[in-house]
Amino acid sequence: MQTFLNLDSSDNEIIYSFENDTAIQSLDKRIKYLVIYGPKKSGKTTIAKKFSTNHNIDLIEKVPNDLNFNKETFLDLNILPAQDEKFFHFLQFFISNDIPLTIFTSETSIENLSNEFYLPDVVSRLKQFNLCNIQNPSNDLLFKLINKYLSLKSITVSEQIIIEVMNHIERTYLSAFEAAKTINYLLYENNHNINLSLIKEHYERL
């Protein structure tokens, strides 16, 4: 039985910030070979969906067996198949045929392209890509993200409530998502009443 609102859905609104500025500028410039990487919940999929729709770009979520691409493509894949020969042939196909490819991933090993993590042939191909990192959120962005997740479910609380929650969480995108869930839960459990003391007590019990 569901006891509070589901916050797993999101809209296609991109929150522009210095954390994702380099990635978005690179997409605007239509850089031919690009890897955009960043933490979970950092908006990579939202950015991929928005830009693919606006520019008529194919968006795929896995490396296919058949390589029959003829136009610019986005690959949205959290974990890269670093040791997979199929992934090498996928990359090689786009490079050999001069077709633009952008990869969106949470794979942090991309920062250290070495044979320790990747097949040597995959390393050589990925070194032809520009790398763009979406950084963890500042306090300002963290606040906006929590507020966005709440707004998606028509939940409104005072700024002080969000700030108090921020005092107890890490500066990550996933923490912002979980913070909105916590506020949502506390509202439900306390007959839609929430205050600073209630938030402190909740986090002290964790």
ZAZATOR-208019 format. One record per residue: residue in one letter; residue number from 1; x, y, z of N, C-alpha, C in turn. Coordinates in Angstrom, 1 decimal, padded with zeros to 4 digits, always signed. Layout:
N
{atom "A", NUM, {X, Y, Z}, {X, Y, Z}, {X, Y, Z}}
...
END
This chain:
206
{atom "M", 1, {+000.8, -001.2, +000.0}, {+000.0, +000.0, +000.0}, {+000.9, +001.2, +000.0}}
{atom "Q", 2, {+000.6, +002.2, -000.9}, {+001.4, +003.4, -001.0}, {+001.0, +004.3, +000.1}}
{atom "T", 3, {+002.0, +004.8, +000.8}, {+001.8, +005.7, +002.0}, {+002.1, +007.1, +001.7}}
{atom "F", 4, {+002.8, +007.4, +000.6}, {+003.0, +008.8, +000.2}, {+003.3, +008.9, -001.3}}
{atom "L", 5, {+003.3, +010.1, -001.8}, {+003.3, +010.3, -003.2}, {+004.6, +009.8, -003.9}}
{atom "N", 6, {+004.4, +009.2, -005.0}, {+005.5, +008.7, -005.8}, {+006.3, +009.9, -006.5}}
{atom "L", 7, {+007.6, +010.0, -006.2}, {+008.3, +011.1, -006.8}, {+009.2, +010.6, -007.9}}
{atom "D", 8, {+009.0, +009.4, -008.4}, {+009.9, +008.8, -009.4}, {+009.8, +009.4, -010.8}}
{atom "S", 9, {+008.7, +010.1, -011.0}, {+008.5, +010.7, -012.4}, {+009.1, +012.1, -012.4}}
{atom "S", 10, {+009.5, +012.5, -013.6}, {+010.0, +013.9, -013.7}, {+009.6, +014.5, -015.1}}
{atom "D", 11, {+009.7, +015.8, -015.2}, {+009.4, +016.4, -016.4}, {+010.6, +016.6, -017.3}}
{atom "N", 12, {+010.5, +017.3, -018.4}, {+011.6, +017.6, -019.3}, {+012.2, +018.9, -019.1}}
{atom "E", 13, {+012.0, +019.6, -017.9}, {+012.5, +020.9, -017.7}, {+014.0, +020.7, -017.3}}
{atom "I", 14, {+014.9, +021.4, -018.0}, {+016.3, +021.4, -017.7}, {+016.5, +022.6, -016.7}}
{atom "I", 15, {+017.2, +022.4, -015.6}, {+017.6, +023.5, -014.7}, {+019.0, +023.8, -015.1}}
{atom "Y", 16, {+019.2, +025.0, -015.7}, {+020.5, +025.4, -016.2}, {+021.3, +026.0, -015.1}}
{atom "S", 17, {+022.6, +025.6, -015.0}, {+023.4, +026.0, -013.9}, {+024.9, +025.9, -014.3}}
{atom "F", 18, {+025.8, +026.4, -013.5}, {+027.2, +026.3, -013.9}, {+027.6, +024.8, -013.8}}
{atom "E", 19, {+026.9, +024.0, -013.1}, {+027.3, +022.6, -013.0}, {+027.1, +021.9, -014.3}}
{atom "N", 20, {+026.1, +022.2, -015.1}, {+025.9, +021.5, -016.4}, {+026.2, +022.4, -017.6}}
{atom "D", 21, {+026.8, +023.6, -017.3}, {+027.0, +024.6, -018.4}, {+027.9, +024.1, -019.5}}
{atom "T", 22, {+029.0, +023.5, -019.1}, {+029.9, +023.0, -020.1}, {+029.3, +021.9, -021.0}}
{atom "A", 23, {+028.5, +021.0, -020.4}, {+027.9, +020.0, -021.2}, {+026.8, +020.6, -022.1}}
{atom "I", 24, {+026.1, +021.5, -021.7}, {+025.0, +022.1, -022.5}, {+025.6, +022.9, -023.6}}
{atom "Q", 25, {+026.7, +023.6, -023.3}, {+027.4, +024.4, -024.4}, {+028.0, +023.5, -025.4}}
{atom "S", 26, {+028.5, +022.4, -025.0}, {+029.1, +021.4, -026.0}, {+028.0, +020.9, -026.9}}
{atom "L", 27, {+026.8, +020.6, -026.3}, {+025.7, +020.1, -027.2}, {+025.2, +021.2, -028.1}}
{atom "D", 28, {+025.2, +022.4, -027.6}, {+024.8, +023.6, -028.5}, {+025.7, +023.8, -029.7}}
{atom "K", 29, {+027.0, +023.5, -029.4}, {+028.0, +023.6, -030.4}, {+028.1, +022.4, -031.4}}
{atom "R", 30, {+027.3, +021.4, -031.1}, {+027.2, +020.2, -031.9}, {+028.5, +019.5, -032.1}}
{atom "I", 31, {+029.2, +019.4, -031.0}, {+030.5, +018.7, -031.0}, {+030.3, +017.3, -031.5}}
{atom "K", 32, {+031.1, +016.8, -032.4}, {+030.8, +015.6, -033.1}, {+030.8, +014.3, -032.2}}
{atom "Y", 33, {+031.9, +014.2, -031.4}, {+032.0, +013.0, -030.5}, {+032.2, +013.5, -029.1}}
{atom "L", 34, {+031.2, +013.1, -028.3}, {+031.1, +013.7, -026.9}, {+030.6, +012.7, -025.9}}
{atom "V", 35, {+031.2, +012.7, -024.7}, {+030.8, +011.9, -023.6}, {+030.4, +012.9, -022.5}}
{atom "I", 36, {+029.1, +012.9, -022.1}, {+028.7, +013.7, -020.9}, {+028.4, +012.7, -019.8}}
{atom "Y", 37, {+029.2, +013.0, -018.7}, {+029.1, +012.1, -017.6}, {+028.8, +012.9, -016.3}}
{atom "G", 38, {+028.2, +012.2, -015.3}, {+027.9, +012.9, -014.1}, {+027.1, +012.0, -013.2}}
{atom "P", 39, {+026.9, +012.4, -011.9}, {+026.3, +011.6, -010.9}, {+024.8, +011.2, -011.3}}
{atom "K", 40, {+024.3, +010.2, -010.6}, {+022.9, +009.8, -010.8}, {+022.0, +011.0, -010.4}}
{atom "K", 41, {+020.9, +011.1, -011.2}, {+019.9, +012.2, -011.0}, {+020.4, +013.6, -011.3}}
{atom "S", 42, {+021.6, +013.6, -012.1}, {+022.1, +015.0, -012.4}, {+021.5, +015.6, -013.6}}
{atom "G", 43, {+020.5, +014.9, -014.2}, {+019.7, +015.5, -015.3}, {+020.2, +015.1, -016.7}}
{atom "K", 44, {+021.1, +014.1, -016.8}, {+021.6, +013.6, -018.1}, {+020.5, +013.2, -019.0}}
{atom "T", 45, {+019.6, +012.3, -018.5}, {+018.5, +011.8, -019.4}, {+017.6, +012.9, -019.8}}
{atom "T", 46, {+017.3, +013.9, -018.9}, {+016.5, +015.0, -019.2}, {+017.1, +015.8, -020.4}}
{atom "I", 47, {+018.4, +016.1, -020.2}, {+019.1, +016.8, -021.2}, {+019.1, +016.1, -022.6}}
{atom "A", 48, {+019.4, +014.8, -022.5}, {+019.4, +013.9, -023.7}, {+018.0, +014.0, -024.4}}
{atom "K", 49, {+017.0, +013.8, -023.7}, {+015.6, +013.8, -024.3}, {+015.3, +015.2, -024.9}}
{atom "K", 50, {+015.7, +016.2, -024.2}, {+015.3, +017.6, -024.7}, {+016.1, +017.9, -026.0}}
{atom "F", 51, {+017.4, +017.7, -026.0}, {+018.2, +018.0, -027.1}, {+017.9, +017.1, -028.3}}
{atom "S", 52, {+017.6, +015.8, -028.0}, {+017.3, +014.9, -029.1}, {+016.0, +015.2, -029.8}}
{atom "T", 53, {+015.0, +015.7, -029.0}, {+013.7, +016.1, -029.5}, {+013.9, +017.4, -030.3}}
{atom "N", 54, {+014.6, +018.3, -029.8}, {+014.8, +019.7, -030.5}, {+015.6, +019.6, -031.8}}
{atom "H", 55, {+016.5, +018.6, -031.9}, {+017.4, +018.5, -033.0}, {+017.2, +017.3, -033.9}}
{atom "N", 56, {+016.1, +016.6, -033.6}, {+015.8, +015.4, -034.4}, {+016.9, +014.3, -034.4}}
{atom "I", 57, {+017.4, +014.1, -033.2}, {+018.5, +013.1, -033.0}, {+017.9, +011.8, -032.4}}
{atom "D", 58, {+018.4, +010.7, -032.9}, {+018.0, +009.4, -032.4}, {+018.5, +009.2, -031.0}}
{atom "L", 59, {+017.7, +008.8, -030.1}, {+018.1, +008.5, -028.7}, {+017.9, +007.0, -028.4}}
{atom "I", 60, {+019.0, +006.4, -028.0}, {+018.9, +004.9, -027.7}, {+019.4, +004.7, -026.3}}
{atom "E", 61, {+019.0, +003.5, -025.7}, {+019.3, +003.2, -024.3}, {+020.1, +002.0, -024.2}}
{atom "K", 62, {+020.6, +001.4, -025.3}, {+021.5, +000.2, -025.2}, {+022.3, +000.2, -026.5}}
{atom "V", 63, {+023.4, -000.6, -026.4}, {+024.2, -000.8, -027.6}, {+023.6, -001.9, -028.4}}
{atom "P", 64, {+023.1, -001.6, -029.6}, {+022.4, -002.6, -030.4}, {+023.3, -003.6, -031.1}}
{atom "N", 65, {+022.8, -004.7, -031.5}, {+023.6, -005.7, -032.3}, {+023.8, -005.3, -033.7}}
{atom "D", 66, {+022.7, -004.7, -034.3}, {+022.8, -004.2, -035.7}, {+023.2, -002.8, -035.8}}
{atom "L", 67, {+024.2, -002.5, -036.6}, {+024.8, -001.1, -036.7}, {+024.3, -000.6, -038.0}}
{atom "N", 68, {+023.1, +000.0, -038.0}, {+022.5, +000.5, -039.3}, {+022.2, +002.0, -039.1}}
{atom "F", 69, {+023.0, +002.7, -038.4}, {+022.8, +004.1, -038.1}, {+023.2, +005.0, -039.3}}
{atom "N", 70, {+022.5, +006.0, -039.6}, {+022.9, +007.0, -040.7}, {+022.7, +008.4, -040.3}}
{atom "K", 71, {+022.5, +008.7, -039.0}, {+022.3, +010.1, -038.5}, {+022.8, +010.2, -037.1}}
{atom "E", 72, {+023.0, +011.4, -036.6}, {+023.5, +011.7, -035.3}, {+022.7, +010.9, -034.2}}
{atom "T", 73, {+023.3, +010.4, -033.2}, {+022.7, +009.5, -032.2}, {+023.2, +009.9, -030.8}}
{atom "F", 74, {+022.3, +009.8, -029.9}, {+022.6, +009.8, -028.5}, {+022.5, +008.5, -027.8}}
{atom "L", 75, {+023.4, +008.1, -027.0}, {+023.4, +006.8, -026.3}, {+023.3, +007.2, -024.8}}
{atom "D", 76, {+022.2, +006.8, -024.1}, {+022.0, +007.1, -022.7}, {+022.1, +005.8, -021.9}}
{atom "L", 77, {+023.3, +005.6, -021.3}, {+023.6, +004.4, -020.7}, {+024.4, +004.6, -019.4}}
{atom "N", 78, {+023.8, +004.2, -018.3}, {+024.5, +004.5, -017.0}, {+025.9, +003.9, -016.9}}
{atom "I", 79, {+026.0, +002.6, -017.1}, {+027.2, +001.9, -017.0}, {+027.7, +001.5, -018.4}}
{atom "L", 80, {+028.9, +002.0, -018.8}, {+029.4, +001.6, -020.1}, {+029.9, +000.2, -020.2}}
{atom "P", 81, {+029.7, -000.5, -021.2}, {+030.1, -001.9, -021.4}, {+031.6, -001.9, -021.8}}
{atom "A", 82, {+032.5, -001.5, -020.8}, {+033.9, -001.2, -021.1}, {+034.7, -002.4, -021.6}}
{atom "Q", 83, {+034.2, -003.6, -021.3}, {+035.0, -004.8, -021.7}, {+034.3, -005.6, -022.8}}
{atom "D", 84, {+033.4, -004.9, -023.5}, {+032.6, -005.6, -024.5}, {+033.0, -005.2, -025.9}}
{atom "E", 85, {+033.4, -006.2, -026.7}, {+033.8, -006.0, -028.1}, {+032.7, -005.3, -028.9}}
{atom "K", 86, {+031.5, -005.6, -028.5}, {+030.3, -005.0, -029.3}, {+030.4, -003.5, -029.1}}
{atom "F", 87, {+030.8, -003.0, -027.9}, {+030.8, -001.6, -027.7}, {+031.9, -001.0, -028.5}}
{atom "F", 88, {+033.1, -001.6, -028.7}, {+034.1, -001.2, -029.6}, {+033.6, -001.0, -031.0}}
{atom "H", 89, {+032.9, -002.0, -031.5}, {+032.4, -002.0, -032.9}, {+031.4, -000.9, -033.1}}
{atom "F", 90, {+030.6, -000.6, -032.0}, {+029.6, +000.5, -032.0}, {+030.3, +001.8, -032.2}}
{atom "L", 91, {+031.4, +002.0, -031.3}, {+032.1, +003.3, -031.4}, {+032.8, +003.4, -032.8}}
{atom "Q", 92, {+033.4, +002.3, -033.2}, {+034.1, +002.4, -034.5}, {+033.2, +002.7, -035.7}}
{atom "F", 93, {+032.0, +002.2, -035.6}, {+031.1, +002.4, -036.7}, {+030.8, +003.9, -036.9}}
{atom "F", 94, {+030.6, +004.6, -035.8}, {+030.3, +006.0, -035.9}, {+031.5, +006.8, -036.3}}
{atom "I", 95, {+032.7, +006.5, -035.8}, {+033.9, +007.2, -036.2}, {+034.2, +006.9, -037.7}}
{atom "S", 96, {+034.2, +005.7, -038.1}, {+034.5, +005.3, -039.5}, {+033.5, +006.0, -040.5}}
{atom "N", 97, {+032.3, +006.1, -040.1}, {+031.3, +006.7, -041.0}, {+031.0, +008.1, -040.8}}
{atom "D", 98, {+031.9, +008.8, -039.9}, {+031.8, +010.2, -039.7}, {+030.4, +010.6, -039.2}}
{atom "I", 99, {+029.8, +009.8, -038.3}, {+028.4, +010.1, -037.8}, {+028.6, +010.6, -036.4}}
{atom "P", 100, {+028.0, +011.8, -036.0}, {+028.1, +012.3, -034.7}, {+027.5, +011.4, -033.6}}
{atom "L", 101, {+028.2, +011.2, -032.5}, {+027.7, +010.4, -031.4}, {+027.9, +011.1, -030.1}}
{atom "T", 102, {+026.9, +011.1, -029.2}, {+027.1, +011.6, -027.9}, {+026.6, +010.5, -026.9}}
{atom "I", 103, {+027.5, +010.3, -025.9}, {+027.2, +009.3, -024.9}, {+026.9, +010.0, -023.5}}
{atom "F", 104, {+025.8, +009.6, -022.9}, {+025.4, +010.1, -021.6}, {+025.6, +009.0, -020.6}}
{atom "T", 105, {+026.4, +009.2, -019.5}, {+026.7, +008.1, -018.6}, {+027.0, +008.5, -017.2}}
{atom "S", 106, {+026.8, +007.6, -016.3}, {+027.2, +007.9, -014.9}, {+028.5, +007.2, -014.6}}
{atom "E", 107, {+029.1, +006.7, -015.6}, {+030.4, +005.9, -015.4}, {+031.6, +006.8, -015.1}}
{atom "T", 108, {+032.0, +006.9, -013.9}, {+033.1, +007.8, -013.5}, {+034.5, +007.3, -014.0}}
{atom "S", 109, {+034.6, +006.0, -014.3}, {+035.9, +005.6, -014.8}, {+036.3, +006.2, -016.1}}
{atom "I", 110, {+035.4, +006.9, -016.8}, {+035.7, +007.6, -018.0}, {+036.7, +008.7, -017.8}}
{atom "E", 111, {+036.8, +009.1, -016.5}, {+037.8, +010.2, -016.2}, {+039.3, +009.6, -016.3}}
{atom "N", 112, {+039.4, +008.3, -016.2}, {+040.7, +007.7, -016.3}, {+040.7, +006.6, -017.3}}
{atom "L", 113, {+040.7, +007.0, -018.5}, {+040.7, +006.0, -019.6}, {+042.0, +005.1, -019.6}}
{atom "S", 114, {+041.8, +003.9, -019.1}, {+043.0, +003.0, -019.1}, {+042.6, +001.6, -019.4}}
{atom "N", 115, {+043.5, +000.8, -019.7}, {+043.3, -000.6, -020.0}, {+042.8, -001.4, -018.7}}
{atom "E", 116, {+042.9, -000.7, -017.6}, {+042.5, -001.4, -016.3}, {+041.0, -001.6, -016.3}}
{atom "F", 117, {+040.3, -000.6, -016.9}, {+038.8, -000.6, -016.9}, {+038.2, -001.0, -018.3}}
{atom "Y", 118, {+038.9, -000.6, -019.4}, {+038.4, -000.8, -020.7}, {+039.3, -001.6, -021.6}}
{atom "L", 119, {+038.6, -002.2, -022.6}, {+039.4, -002.9, -023.6}, {+040.3, -001.8, -024.3}}
{atom "P", 120, {+041.5, -002.2, -024.7}, {+042.5, -001.2, -025.3}, {+041.9, -000.6, -026.5}}
{atom "D", 121, {+041.1, -001.3, -027.3}, {+040.5, -000.7, -028.5}, {+039.4, +000.3, -028.2}}
{atom "V", 122, {+038.7, +000.0, -027.1}, {+037.7, +000.9, -026.6}, {+038.3, +002.2, -026.1}}
{atom "V", 123, {+039.4, +002.1, -025.4}, {+040.2, +003.3, -024.9}, {+040.6, +004.1, -026.1}}
{atom "S", 124, {+041.2, +003.5, -027.1}, {+041.7, +004.3, -028.2}, {+040.5, +005.1, -028.9}}
{atom "R", 125, {+039.3, +004.5, -029.0}, {+038.2, +005.2, -029.6}, {+037.7, +006.3, -028.7}}
{atom "L", 126, {+037.5, +006.0, -027.5}, {+037.0, +007.0, -026.5}, {+037.9, +008.2, -026.4}}
{atom "K", 127, {+039.2, +008.0, -026.6}, {+040.1, +009.1, -026.6}, {+039.9, +010.2, -027.7}}
{atom "Q", 128, {+039.0, +009.8, -028.6}, {+038.7, +010.7, -029.7}, {+037.4, +011.6, -029.3}}
{atom "F", 129, {+036.9, +011.2, -028.2}, {+035.7, +012.0, -027.7}, {+036.1, +013.1, -026.7}}
{atom "N", 130, {+035.3, +014.2, -026.8}, {+035.4, +015.2, -025.8}, {+034.6, +014.8, -024.5}}
{atom "L", 131, {+035.2, +015.0, -023.3}, {+034.6, +014.6, -022.1}, {+034.0, +015.9, -021.4}}
{atom "C", 132, {+032.8, +015.8, -020.9}, {+032.1, +016.9, -020.2}, {+031.6, +016.3, -018.9}}
{atom "N", 133, {+032.0, +016.9, -017.8}, {+031.5, +016.4, -016.5}, {+030.4, +017.3, -015.9}}
{atom "I", 134, {+029.3, +016.7, -015.5}, {+028.3, +017.5, -014.7}, {+028.7, +017.4, -013.3}}
{atom "Q", 135, {+029.0, +018.5, -012.6}, {+029.5, +018.5, -011.3}, {+028.3, +018.3, -010.3}}
{atom "N", 136, {+028.7, +017.9, -009.0}, {+027.7, +017.8, -008.0}, {+027.1, +019.2, -007.7}}
{atom "P", 137, {+025.9, +019.3, -007.1}, {+025.2, +020.6, -007.0}, {+025.7, +021.5, -005.9}}
{atom "S", 138, {+025.7, +022.8, -006.2}, {+026.0, +023.8, -005.1}, {+024.7, +023.9, -004.3}}
{atom "N", 139, {+024.8, +024.7, -003.2}, {+023.6, +024.9, -002.3}, {+022.5, +025.4, -003.1}}
{atom "D", 140, {+022.8, +026.4, -004.0}, {+021.7, +027.0, -004.8}, {+021.0, +026.0, -005.6}}
{atom "L", 141, {+021.7, +025.2, -006.4}, {+021.1, +024.2, -007.2}, {+020.4, +023.1, -006.4}}
{atom "L", 142, {+021.0, +022.7, -005.3}, {+020.4, +021.7, -004.4}, {+019.0, +022.2, -004.0}}
{atom "F", 143, {+018.9, +023.4, -003.6}, {+017.6, +024.0, -003.2}, {+016.6, +023.9, -004.4}}
{atom "K", 144, {+017.0, +024.3, -005.6}, {+016.2, +024.4, -006.7}, {+015.7, +022.9, -007.1}}
{atom "L", 145, {+016.6, +022.0, -006.9}, {+016.2, +020.6, -007.3}, {+015.2, +020.0, -006.3}}
{atom "I", 146, {+015.4, +020.3, -005.0}, {+014.4, +019.8, -004.0}, {+013.1, +020.4, -004.3}}
{atom "N", 147, {+013.1, +021.7, -004.6}, {+011.8, +022.5, -004.9}, {+011.2, +021.9, -006.1}}
{atom "K", 148, {+012.0, +021.6, -007.1}, {+011.4, +021.1, -008.4}, {+010.7, +019.7, -008.1}}
{atom "Y", 149, {+011.4, +018.8, -007.4}, {+010.8, +017.5, -007.1}, {+009.5, +017.6, -006.4}}
{atom "L", 150, {+009.4, +018.6, -005.5}, {+008.2, +018.8, -004.7}, {+007.1, +019.4, -005.6}}
{atom "S", 151, {+007.5, +020.4, -006.4}, {+006.6, +021.0, -007.3}, {+005.9, +020.1, -008.3}}
{atom "L", 152, {+006.7, +019.0, -008.7}, {+006.2, +018.1, -009.7}, {+005.0, +017.3, -009.1}}
{atom "K", 153, {+004.9, +017.3, -007.8}, {+003.7, +016.6, -007.1}, {+002.9, +017.6, -006.4}}
{atom "S", 154, {+003.0, +018.9, -006.8}, {+002.1, +020.0, -006.3}, {+002.3, +020.1, -004.7}}
{atom "I", 155, {+003.5, +019.9, -004.3}, {+003.8, +020.1, -002.8}, {+004.5, +021.4, -002.6}}
{atom "T", 156, {+004.0, +022.2, -001.7}, {+004.6, +023.5, -001.4}, {+004.9, +023.6, +000.1}}
{atom "V", 157, {+006.2, +023.9, +000.4}, {+006.6, +024.1, +001.8}, {+007.4, +025.4, +001.8}}
{atom "S", 158, {+007.7, +026.0, +003.0}, {+008.4, +027.2, +003.1}, {+009.9, +027.0, +002.8}}
{atom "E", 159, {+010.6, +028.0, +002.4}, {+012.0, +027.9, +002.2}, {+012.8, +027.4, +003.4}}
{atom "Q", 160, {+012.3, +027.8, +004.6}, {+013.0, +027.4, +005.8}, {+013.0, +025.8, +005.9}}
{atom "I", 161, {+011.9, +025.2, +005.5}, {+011.8, +023.8, +005.6}, {+012.9, +023.1, +004.7}}
{atom "I", 162, {+013.0, +023.6, +003.5}, {+014.0, +023.0, +002.5}, {+015.4, +023.3, +003.0}}
{atom "I", 163, {+015.7, +024.5, +003.5}, {+017.0, +024.8, +004.0}, {+017.4, +023.9, +005.2}}
{atom "E", 164, {+016.4, +023.7, +006.1}, {+016.7, +022.8, +007.2}, {+017.0, +021.4, +006.8}}
{atom "V", 165, {+016.3, +020.9, +005.8}, {+016.6, +019.6, +005.3}, {+018.0, +019.5, +004.7}}
{atom "M", 166, {+018.3, +020.6, +004.0}, {+019.7, +020.7, +003.4}, {+020.8, +020.6, +004.4}}
{atom "N", 167, {+020.5, +021.0, +005.6}, {+021.5, +021.0, +006.7}, {+021.9, +019.5, +007.1}}
{atom "H", 168, {+021.1, +018.6, +006.6}, {+021.2, +017.2, +007.1}, {+021.6, +016.2, +005.9}}
{atom "I", 169, {+021.8, +016.7, +004.7}, {+022.0, +015.8, +003.6}, {+023.3, +016.2, +002.9}}
{atom "E", 170, {+023.8, +015.2, +002.1}, {+025.0, +015.4, +001.2}, {+024.6, +016.3, +000.0}}
{atom "R", 171, {+025.6, +016.9, -000.5}, {+025.5, +017.8, -001.7}, {+025.5, +016.9, -003.0}}
{atom "T", 172, {+024.5, +016.1, -003.2}, {+024.4, +015.2, -004.4}, {+023.0, +015.3, -005.0}}
{atom "Y", 173, {+022.9, +015.0, -006.3}, {+021.6, +015.0, -006.9}, {+020.7, +014.0, -006.3}}
{atom "L", 174, {+021.2, +012.8, -006.0}, {+020.4, +011.8, -005.4}, {+019.9, +012.2, -004.0}}
{atom "S", 175, {+020.7, +012.9, -003.3}, {+020.3, +013.4, -002.0}, {+019.1, +014.4, -002.1}}
{atom "A", 176, {+019.1, +015.2, -003.1}, {+018.0, +016.2, -003.4}, {+016.7, +015.4, -003.6}}
{atom "F", 177, {+016.8, +014.3, -004.4}, {+015.7, +013.5, -004.7}, {+015.1, +012.9, -003.5}}
{atom "E", 178, {+016.0, +012.3, -002.7}, {+015.6, +011.6, -001.4}, {+015.1, +012.7, -000.4}}
{atom "A", 179, {+015.6, +013.9, -000.4}, {+015.1, +014.9, +000.5}, {+013.7, +015.3, +000.2}}
{atom "A", 180, {+013.4, +015.3, -001.1}, {+012.0, +015.6, -001.5}, {+011.1, +014.5, -001.0}}
{atom "K", 181, {+011.6, +013.3, -001.1}, {+010.8, +012.1, -000.6}, {+010.6, +012.2, +000.9}}
{atom "T", 182, {+011.6, +012.6, +001.6}, {+011.5, +012.8, +003.1}, {+010.4, +013.8, +003.4}}
{atom "I", 183, {+010.5, +015.0, +002.8}, {+009.5, +016.0, +003.1}, {+008.1, +015.5, +002.8}}
{atom "N", 184, {+008.0, +014.8, +001.7}, {+006.7, +014.2, +001.3}, {+006.2, +013.3, +002.3}}
{atom "Y", 185, {+007.1, +012.4, +002.8}, {+006.7, +011.4, +003.8}, {+006.3, +012.0, +005.1}}
{atom "L", 186, {+007.1, +013.0, +005.6}, {+006.8, +013.7, +006.8}, {+005.5, +014.4, +006.8}}
{atom "L", 187, {+005.1, +015.0, +005.7}, {+003.8, +015.6, +005.5}, {+002.7, +014.6, +005.6}}
{atom "Y", 188, {+002.9, +013.5, +005.0}, {+001.8, +012.5, +005.1}, {+001.7, +011.9, +006.5}}
{atom "E", 189, {+002.8, +011.6, +007.1}, {+002.8, +011.0, +008.5}, {+002.3, +012.0, +009.5}}
{atom "N", 190, {+002.3, +013.3, +009.3}, {+002.0, +014.2, +010.3}, {+000.8, +015.1, +009.9}}
{atom "N", 191, {-000.1, +014.5, +009.1}, {-001.3, +015.2, +008.8}, {-001.1, +016.6, +008.1}}
{atom "H", 192, {-000.1, +016.5, +007.2}, {+000.3, +017.7, +006.4}, {+000.9, +018.8, +007.2}}
{atom "N", 193, {+001.3, +018.6, +008.4}, {+002.0, +019.6, +009.2}, {+003.5, +019.2, +009.3}}
{atom "I", 194, {+004.3, +020.2, +009.1}, {+005.7, +020.0, +009.1}, {+006.4, +021.2, +009.7}}
{atom "N", 195, {+007.4, +021.0, +010.5}, {+008.2, +022.1, +011.1}, {+009.6, +021.7, +011.3}}
{atom "L", 196, {+010.5, +022.7, +011.7}, {+011.9, +022.5, +011.7}, {+012.3, +021.4, +012.7}}
{atom "S", 197, {+011.6, +021.4, +013.9}, {+011.9, +020.4, +014.9}, {+011.6, +019.0, +014.4}}
{atom "L", 198, {+010.5, +018.8, +013.7}, {+010.2, +017.5, +013.1}, {+011.2, +017.0, +012.2}}
{atom "I", 199, {+011.8, +017.9, +011.4}, {+012.8, +017.5, +010.5}, {+014.1, +017.1, +011.2}}
{atom "K", 200, {+014.5, +017.9, +012.2}, {+015.7, +017.6, +013.0}, {+015.5, +016.2, +013.7}}
{atom "E", 201, {+014.4, +016.0, +014.3}, {+014.1, +014.7, +014.9}, {+014.2, +013.5, +014.0}}
{atom "H", 202, {+013.7, +013.7, +012.7}, {+013.7, +012.7, +011.8}, {+015.1, +012.3, +011.4}}
{atom "Y", 203, {+016.0, +013.3, +011.1}, {+017.3, +013.0, +010.7}, {+018.2, +012.5, +011.9}}
{atom "E", 204, {+017.9, +012.9, +013.1}, {+018.6, +012.5, +014.2}, {+018.4, +011.0, +014.5}}
{atom "R", 205, {+017.2, +010.5, +014.1}, {+016.9, +009.1, +014.3}, {+017.6, +008.2, +013.2}}
{atom "L", 206, {+018.1, +008.8, +012.2}, {+018.7, +008.0, +011.1}, {+020.1, +007.5, +011.5}}
END
